[in-house]
Structure formats: C-alpha cells, structure tokens
Amino acid sequence: MNSLIGTYECKADAKGRLMMPSALKKQLSPVVQKGFVLKRAVFQPCLELYPMDEWEAMMQNVNKLNRFKKKNNDFIRRFTAGVKFIELDASGRLLIPKDLIGFSGISKDVVVASAVNIIEIWDKDRYEQAIDDAAGDFADLAEEVMGQDDGDGIS
C-alpha cells in the first residue's frame, strides 16, 4: 500500500461510531475488504488503525522476538493490549470500542490523521495539544532524524 495522505476532522456519535472521511476511504479502498486492526498508540494518547496487510507485516517482526526474554514478552503484551479487529460498516463507519475510547479520551470531535502507512485517531483537543507541544522542538527533531549529512551538505 502507498503512503496515506491527509488530516481530517470528523465527529464520533454517542456509540463511538466514526464516519471515515471520504478522501481517506478512497485511499483505503484497495484494503477495506481485509479489515483493520485498531490499537492503542505506544507514545501518544491516540489510537492507531492498521490496514490488515500492514498489521500482518508488523506482527512478522514482533513474532521474531524471543519470548523467553522477559522484556520481549512484556513488550508483546503491552503492544497488543486492547487490539481489536475492525471493519467499516455498510455506511463507511468505524466503531471504536469503549475501552479504546477510554484510553484515547475520544469524545465528539475527532481528528483522523495519516501517519505514513497507518492512521492515527485522536480526540481533537489532545491532537491540537500534541501538535502544539511538539512545535518548538520540531526543527531540532527534523534535523536529527532527517538531516543526515551525506558529505556535501545536501540531505
């Protein structure tokens, strides 16, 4: 699957159903039939939606870990905590389970943001706060992560 593009604001209803934005649904159309995995994010109070092929690729890496090492076993347990298989309903909605709503703090206003090959689902206020918190450090972070010197000063 190609990289996903876009950040969208939408609403969740009282049952935790979220209408997938049409532009994102169009990008996901080749993988919708296989379903998705919805899980807690590792570093942020948001949810991550993996297309099934992306999840299976991630699990191939996780499955290589030696489970007789405590830290690996602990990681696997924490990484897969709350994982749910999700499908879009006939109306193109995604049902977010109550335990994952609790983790993410999602209420009514939601941000759905592409993150290369997965989708992050945020409570809008928490998303705005995370963006604001990272704004000052982003230039330094970009330089550290992407600014590898190839000898002639051009990255």
Secondary structure, DSSP 8 states (H G I E B T S, - for coil): ------EEEEEB-TTSEEE--HHHHHHHTTTGGG-EEEEE-SSSSSEEEEEHHHHHHHHHHHTTS-TTSHHHHHHHHHHTTT-EEE---TTSEEE--HHHHHHHT--SEEEEEEETTEEEEEEHHHHHHHHHHHHTTHHHHHHHHH----SSS--
